[in-house]
Amino acid sequence: MRYVKIACQVFLLLFLVSSFFGEGLPAASDIDPRIFAPPVQERVQMAPFTVRSEDVDYTITPLYSYDLHGLVVSCHDSDGLFDYYHKLWGDTLNVKDLCVLWGSNVQSDIYTKLNYSSGSYTCYVSTPNSDIWRRFDTSELSNNHLLTDDPAIAAALRDTAVGDQVRIRGYLSQYSHGQGFERGTSISRTDTGNGACETIFITGYDVLSRYGGPWRAIRSVSSFGFAATFLILAGWFVYGLFRPESLADVDKFVERAAKRAEKGDMRGALALLNKAVDRNPDRSDIFTARAAVHSALGDYHAADMDTARATALDEPQPLTQRPSPMRRDSSAAQPPSIDDEPSQSWGPAAPPPPPRRHTAQRPAQKAPRQADQAGFRPPWLDGDES
């Protein structure tokens, strides 16, 4: 899991860096001259036709042929996570919205001084500078609802991002489906507000120039890599919460504690040994190890207690023998009660063995803590050397 964590962090860093360098608008010197021309619109006489998308039949009514070259300044994916209206109306034919500029807006660098954003069906342009706004021509901007039932065109649209220069060919159209949904189109570049967006059924789509170069590819790969590694880490975390613990975990805790202690992280080693004791309190080697860590931290009382516990676990436990039956004294009037003091006829009681006391040799002055001394070798590893 350590390498998965590292990979997740690397992918996140690459995604953030590539997002910074891979998104934006090209300089005015990098604009394709074809973007300077206005869109070409011509009236057509075409009968409505039907297309099918995701099991829904749509009726398309072409009104004008349309040929647009533009710089993408904002966009909206119709199948995005936070898109509500397309899902509500069952509109899957509208793959993407592109907000584009052309003409005098891109012949100078005025377009780089404004802010752009998109909603489900809208494009917003803003600037706090009134002089810049006066120089900006709103009739050379359009928000385009792009319709297609062609998977290749749909994939190219989804791959389009801010800063790309594109050519869109198709028909300004009305469209509807049998579940009560219908949308029209604007046929003028000078209208604003509701209904001012162009609805285009696409017959041809080209990306003239992509912005961002290799950073776009890096962002795509890193976003996938980050998502994959994050899901692995999340799954491992959930598994760790619910999986049953085993005795093998105790050995892992002891091994990790030894590594922490060798690096000088005595408190980290103590935390791991505490977990090992919680899972198996009957192993003397764990108490011996923890006593060494307590001593390194200067907690001699805790070290004494752990050493005493380890000693008690290492001692053989005496077998409990059943006492042999005693002969009753016939001269006694009454048998002794269990509450009476034992008499000679019941045999003398053996005195209990004196408790073992462990006396730790303590320095006259409290030793400095060794938790921050890297290279500390846990005493319980000394026996492993051969």
Secondary structure, DSSP 8 states (H G I E B T S, - for coil): -HHHHHHHHHHHHHHHHHHHHHSS---GGGS-GGGGS--EEEE-----EEEEETTEEEEEEEEEEEEEEEEEEEEEETT-TT--HHHHHT--SEEEEEEEE-THHHHSGGGGGSEEEE-SS-EEEE-S-HHHHHHS-GGGEEEEEEE---HHHHHHHHT--TT-EEEEEEEEEEEEETTTEEE-----SS--STT-SEEEEEEEEEEEE-SSTHHHHHHHHHHHHHHHHHHHHHHHHHHHHHS---THHHHHHHHHHHHHHHTT-HHHHHHHHHHHHHH-TT-HHHHHHHHHHHHHTT-HHHHHHHHHHHHHHHS--------------TT-SS---TTS---GGG-----------------SS-----TT-TT---GGGGGG--
